[in-house]
Amino acid sequence: MATAVEDMVSASSDHDNRLPPPKVVCFGPGPQAQIMQARPAEDADARFTWVLTSHRLALLAEVPPPAEEAEDSGDSIWQKARKFGVGVRDFSRDVVDILQDRKLGEYPPNEPIPVAPVAVRAEFPVQQVRAVNRTNRKLPGGYAPRKVFALRVELADGSGLDVLSPTEENVARLEAMAFGRQ
């Protein structure tokens, strides 16, 4: 018994089996709330992105490639896994470069930057956005860390979403971008 208590007290974060915080948390007075009707279904294959502009709050879904491009039936599982790993590596490098303001220099001036095709899943005009502000949020016990910083986007019916971040600086930057100050 004493060993079990000691293990619990001296457990390091390496053995923490709690989940990492989600990127976005939807909230509202009930299932009929606007944001609850718009939130994405649990679909491992689909990639969703919330976008806040000066005109709207929208939920975008990445459109999958056409069937002929998606099917590489000649590739083995190993080749597909390798391609996936290379894609993840390249994506992570792109994110780091963008955050360090280095990536945009690789594209020629006056040329559109290529993006994945998307479809609008839900859209709220700016008149339905009541507030955009920074807040702190405490997550349920199954998450580590539990105390996180958030950019809260609240709709007219009291529902909304919190974009979560472990640092206050990231949320401050998101807020500045939301108001066009960065």
N, C-alpha and C positions, 0 to 999 in steps of 0.2 A: 504494500500500500504506500509506504513512504517513497519507494522508488518511482511509482507512478506519479505522485504529487511532485517530486523533484523534476521528473521529465517534463511535466506540464509547465512548471515554473521556469525551467532553464531552456525550454524549447526555443530554437533559433527560428528566424524567419524562413530559413531554407526548408523547414519541415511544415510550413504553414500550408494547409490544404484549402484555405479559403479562396474564393474566386476573386480575380481582379475586378475593379469597378467597371461597369458598363460605360460606353462612351456617351450615351444619351439615355435619360430617364424621362418617360412620359408620365404626367400626373393630371388628375382631373377629379371632378366631383362624382363621377360615375362612368359606367361603360357607354352611356349615350353622349358623353362630352365630345366636342369636336376633335380634339387631338387623339382620343381613344379610337374614334372611327377611322382616323387616317393612319395610325401607327402601322408599321409593316408587320406582316405575319411572320412567324418563325420559319424562315426558309434558308437553309444553309447554302443553296446555290445562288441566291439573289444577293446583290450588293445594293444597299440603300444609303442615300445621303440626304441629310436635311440641309437646305440652302435658304439663307436669309438674305434678301436683297432689299433695296429701298422701296420696292413695289410689292413684295410678297414673301411669305414663308412657304416653302414647297418641299415635298418629299419626292426625291428622284430615285428611280430604279435603273440600274445599268441594264441595257438591252443585251441579251446574249447574242453571240455571233450567229450568222446563218448556219444551218445544219451542215452544209458542205465544208465550211471552215472549221467547225467545232469537231468534226469527226476525223481523227487521224487514226483510222483503224489499223494502219500498218505499224504504228508505234507500240512497243511493248510497255508494260507497266513501269519498268525501270526508266525508259526514255521519257514517258509522261511525267514521272516524278522528278526527273532531272530538269525537264523544261519548266515545271512548276517552281522548283527551287531557284532556278536562274531568274524567273520572273519575280519572285519574292525578293531576291537579292537586289535586282535592278530597281524595283519599286522602293525598297528601303533606302537605297543610295539616292534616288530622285527626291525622296522626302527630305533627307538630310540636306541635299543641295538647295532645295527650295527654301527650307527654313534658314539657311545661311545666305540666302539671296545670291546664290551662284548659278542656279540652274537656268534661269530665264535667258542668260547670255548665250546659250547654245542655239537658240532659235533665231532665224533671220528676222530683221526688223520688218514690220508691216506684213508679216505672214501669220495666219492664225495658228495657235498652238493646238496640236491634235489632242482631242479628248475622246473618251469612250462615248458611244451613243447612249442616250438616256431617255426614259419616258417619265412623264409626270404622274405620280401615284396619288398625290393630294396637293391642294394648293389653297392658301389662305391669303386674301388681299391684305395690304398693309392696314386698312381700316379695321380689320379684325384683330390686329396685334395691339394688345393693351399696354404692354411694358416689355422692355429689354433691360436687364440689370444683372449685376453680380450678386451672388449669394453663396452661403456655405450650406452644405448638405451632409446629413449623417445617413449613411447607408445601413441596411440591415446587417446583423451579425455575421452572415455568411460571406461578407466581402472584406478584403484587406487592401488598402486602408479603408476604414469606415468613414472618416472625416475627409471630405473632398471639397474642392471649390467648384462653382458652377456658374455658367452664364444662363440665366433663366429667361425664356421667351414665353410670355403669358398671353393667352388669347382672351377675347372679350367675354367668353363664357366661364372664365376662371380656370380652364384647363391650360396646359402648356407643356413645355419640355425643358429639361435642364441638360446642358452640354457640360459634361464633367471633365475635370482636369485635376491632377495631383498637385499642381502649383498655382499659386495666385497670379503669378506673372503671365501664364498662358491665358487665364481667364481675362485679365486686364487687356491683353492684346486682342482677344476675341471681341471684347466690348468696344475697343477702339475701332476695330475693323467694322463692326456692326453699325457704328455711327459715322463711318467715313473719315476717321481721324488717322488711319494708317493704311 
